[in-house]
């Protein structure tokens, strides 16, 4: 395991497990580095035909480590590997299957827009509380989410941060299916192995035809500029302070 990311390779399947359950699988910059390294290596690794992404414990991920972002909000250094990970998952050539249990918060939801098959536990909740934290969406989700579910639903998800149930996520086209939590990993692994048995060249070509990588990278970079500018605003400082103090934020009019 590298920086709370389990990495295993077997029979054409590269499995990446977010393994920081004591911190609700919150993603640190070091964890982003490990994920980016693995996804980048998978591109040219003939032994990897499919990537399976999942979380350990009762939650997929609570999103970015709030402590690290609070440090940036207070004038600290910008993380080095978040953008690397976003670029890597947006331009991944091999199919990505995701297994999601519990909550998928922030990037935990937006990264799913770059996955090719998503299985949810039937108790999963997708949450995108960017505006709640005085931030903006990332991972090209401001482009991909409205295209997937329509503008009004996407805006409500971003602006209000209200959880979307697994059942609604499937109905809206954010996931392929919802299964009992006890069947989640086996269901996702079974589909990943079905994909791994397919001709990998045809899978890669099909995925490339279905995705405009240049447009996604441009949107990620545009979002990131706004995101990190927003992190240094008074609104963001208040949002993170309120989060740490477990109170409602008091935003200036």
C-alpha positions, -999 to 999 in steps of 0.1 A, spaced: 0 0 0 13 35 -9 0 65 10 -34 49 18 -39 36 -17 -39 -2 -21 -27 -12 -56 -31 -47 -69 -28 -62 -104 -42 -96 -114 -55 -112 -146 -56 -79 -165 -73 -60 -137 -57 -31 -119 -75 -25 -86 -70 8 -68 -85 10 -33 -88 42 -13 -78 30 22 -81 56 48 -113 46 65 -104 63 99 -106 96 80 -136 87 58 -112 81 29 -105 118 26 -80 123 -1 -46 140 6 -22 153 -20 0 122 -14 -30 100 -22 -37 119 -53 -1 113 -63 -4 76 -58 -36 74 -78 -22 96 -106 10 75 -108 -11 43 -111 -34 56 -138 -5 71 -158 14 38 -156 -17 18 -166 -18 35 -200 13 17 -213 11 -14 -192 1 -43 -214 -8 -63 -183 -36 -38 -174 -68 -41 -194 -93 -26 -170 -90 -4 -138 -113 -10 -108 -116 19 -84 -132 14 -49 -130 26 -13 -123 7 19 -147 8 48 -182 22 49 -176 52 26 -162 56 -9 -145 89 -1 -154 121 18 -136 141 -9 -106 163 -5 -89 164 29 -105 195 43 -75 202 65 -52 205 35 -76 228 17 -81 249 49 -43 254 50 -45 267 14 -73 290 23 -52 305 51 -23 312 26 -6 278 24 10 261 -6 -12 248 -34 -12 209 -37 9 195 -64 -9 163 -75 -47 170 -75 -45 183 -111 -23 154 -121 -49 130 -109 -78 149 -126 -58 149 -159 -49 112 -155 -85 100 -150 -99 123 -177 -74 110 -203 -73 73 -191 -73 50 -221 -83 18 -203 -119 13 -191 -125 23 -154 -151 5 -133 -161 21 -100 -177 5 -69 -192 31 -46 -205 26 -11 -217 51 16 -210 87 6 -191 99 -24 -185 136 -16 -171 163 -39 -144 147 -61 -158 114 -50 -188 121 -72 -171 141 -99 -145 114 -106 -173 90 -114 -181 111 -145 -148 98 -159 -156 61 -151 -170 39 -178 -192 17 -155 -204 27 -120 -219 3 -95 -234 18 -64 -244 2 -31 -281 8 -26 -274 30 4 -249 52 -15 -253 90 -16 -236 113 -41 -228 148 -28 -213 178 -45 -210 205 -18 -187 229 -37 -208 261 -33 -214 252 4 -176 255 8 -175 287 -13 -158 268 -41 -167 258 -77 -169 223 -93 -139 205 -106 -129 175 -127 -147 190 -157 -179 183 -139 -193 217 -148 -192 204 -184 -200 167 -179 -227 168 -152 -252 191 -170 -245 171 -202 -253 139 -183 -284 149 -162 -295 183 -175 -287 218 -164 -313 222 -136 -305 190 -118 -267 197 -121 -271 232 -108 -291 221 -78 -264 195 -70 -237 221 -72 -254 250 -56 -272 233 -27 -250 202 -22 -280 180 -14 -273 142 -15 -285 122 -45 -296 87 -37 -283 56 -54 -318 51 -70 -319 86 -84 -283 83 -96 -292 53 -116 -324 68 -130 -305 100 -140 -277 81 -157 -250 87 -132 -245 50 -125 -253 17 -141 -269 -1 -112 -275 -2 -75 -270 -34 -55 -270 -44 -19 -238 -33 -2 -228 -69 5 -228 -76 -33 -211 -44 -44 -174 -54 -48 -183 -88 -63 -207 -72 -88 -181 -45 -99 -153 -71 -101 -174 -94 -122 -182 -67 -147 -145 -55 -147 -134 -91 -156 -160 -93 -184 -145 -61 -198 -110 -75 -194 -119 -104 -216 -129 -81 -245 -104 -70 -272 -85 -42 -254 -76 -23 -286 -113 -20 -295 -122 -9 -260 -96 18 -260 -106 31 -295 -143 31 -285 -136 50 -253 -115 76 -272 -142 81 -298 -168 87 -270 -147 113 -251 -132 146 -261 -100 146 -240 -88 180 -251 -121 196 -241 -121 179 -208 -85 190 -200 -93 226 -210 -124 226 -187 -104 211 -158 -78 238 -161 -104 265 -163 -122 251 -132 -89 248 -113 -80 284 -119 -114 295 -103 -112 268 -76 -78 278 -62 -86 315 -65 -118 308 -46 -99 289 -19 -81 322 -10 -113 342 -6 -129 354 26 -159 333 18 -138 301 17 -120 310 49 -153 314 67 -166 282 52 -137 262 64 -136 278 98 -173 271 102 -167 235 92 -139 231 118 -160 248 145 -191 227 136 -214 257 130 -233 273 102 -211 297 81 -219 334 82 -213 347 47 -211 385 43 -240 399 21 
